[in-house]
Amino acid sequence: DAGVTQSPTHLIKTRGQQVTLRCSPKSGHDTVSWYQQALGQGPQFIFQYYEEEERQRGNFPDRFSGHQFPNYSSELNVNALLLGDSALYLCASSWDRGDSPLHFGNGTRLTVT
Amino acid sequence: SQKIEQNSEALNIQEGKTATLTCNYTNYSPAYLQWYRQDPGRGPVFLLLIRENEKEKRKERLKVTFDTTLKQSLFHITASQPADSATYLCAPGRVGGYNKLIFGAGTRLAVHP
């Protein structure tokens, strides 16, 4: 049973470019959340998708957008990249139950130069 | 605004001793609290969940307490081993919060032989 998989594992982009990160949730999970983790910090909540809709959003600008597909997989898009967007981007899946633990992928390391 | 504080300094202990990590929160009334372990370059892994009506939860060598009056959770690892060396994250959550978890910055634990 595959856990959460993310691709790519590493990515280098130039300031101003756009990037798309992908996530396949753990089998049976229907909810996908995205987090940004800067070096030495805890994960920061970006947004959550359920039933192909963005259900909740953290304090991130509209440059960050996402999508969830009918098979529950998800994408995170970031436009007009800034140097400060360099971070580890984590995808987490769970059941749609309030206290359901999050299952994380190993993330995509994005470097913006 | 909601604030979660964990020991900012790394915790260094000797193998076989008990490690105690602290998680304090303010401007928040969580219904439950989750603890995760994160190894370098990997996503967090769920360890334990404790609900507000539970004072203590145990799993093998792990023990978590939750004091809603003090707004604090303590995470204990007994008979610690070098393999326990990692960063430990706490994440309070609310009922009806659609499992949107806000993470602390984490405490880095180093267990020395």
Interface residues (C-beta under 8 A of the other chain):
Chain A: V4 T31 S33 Y35 G40 Q41 G42 P43 Q44 F45 Q48 Y50 R55 Q56 G58 L90 A92 S94 D96 R97 G98 D99 S100 P101 L102 H103 F104 G105 N106 G107
Chain B: I4 A31 Y32 Q34 Y36 G41 R42 G43 P44 V45 F46 L49 R51 L89 G93 R94 V95 G96 G97 Y98 N99 K100 L101 I102 F103 G104 A105 G106
